[in-house]
C-alpha cells in the first residue's frame, strides 16, 4: 500500500502544477477557432514581366545600325542584321563602300561621343536594344560620292557663291561644324561670330 499511497501523492502534486506545452505540441484541429483567409499585401510597384527572347537558342542577336549626318554631306544609311561582334571599323568600311568617303576621313559618334574603331556593337548597345544609331563626321571636307549610276545623280539646286554666305543656314552649319571640332559651345559661338564679322567687314 505504500507504493499506491506514493503514486497518489505524486499524481496530486503533478495536478497542482501549471501545464506547460512542449514546442512540438499540436492542438486538436476540432478546437480551432474559425479564421479568415490571409491575403498578402499589394506590392507598391508592379513587377514587370520579363520579355521573351526573340532569338532562337544558339542564334546570336543581331542589330540594325543607322548612320546619319545632318550636315554636309547629308547621309542616312541603314545596315541591317549586324552581329554584336561587328566593329566600328567594319561599319565605317560599309559606309565607305556605299558613299565613296575614305575611311580615314570618317569619325563615328555614339551619343555625341567619338568611338574608337576597335569598339564592337556589344560594347555600345543595351541588352534589349534592336537598333543602334551613329552620327558620322566627315573630316577634311571630303564629299560623299554615291556608288549609284552617275546618270541618275541629281544636280544640286539652290543658292551658290556669295548668296549662300548671306543665309542663316550657312552660319548655323558653320557653328555646328565648329562645335563638333572644339566641343565648347561658347568658344564655337565666339569663333563663328568672328568669321561672320570678318566677312561682313570685307563685303
Secondary structure, DSSP 8 states (H G I E B T S, - for coil): -HHHHHHHHHHHHHHHS-----TT----GGG------------SS---------S-TT---EEEEEEEESSSS-EEEEEEEEETT-BHHHHHHHHHHHH---GGGEEEEETTEE--TT-BHHHHS-TT-SEEEEEEEE-TT-----SS-GGG-----S--THHHHTSHHHHHHHHHHHHHHH--HHHHHHHHHHHHHHHHHH-
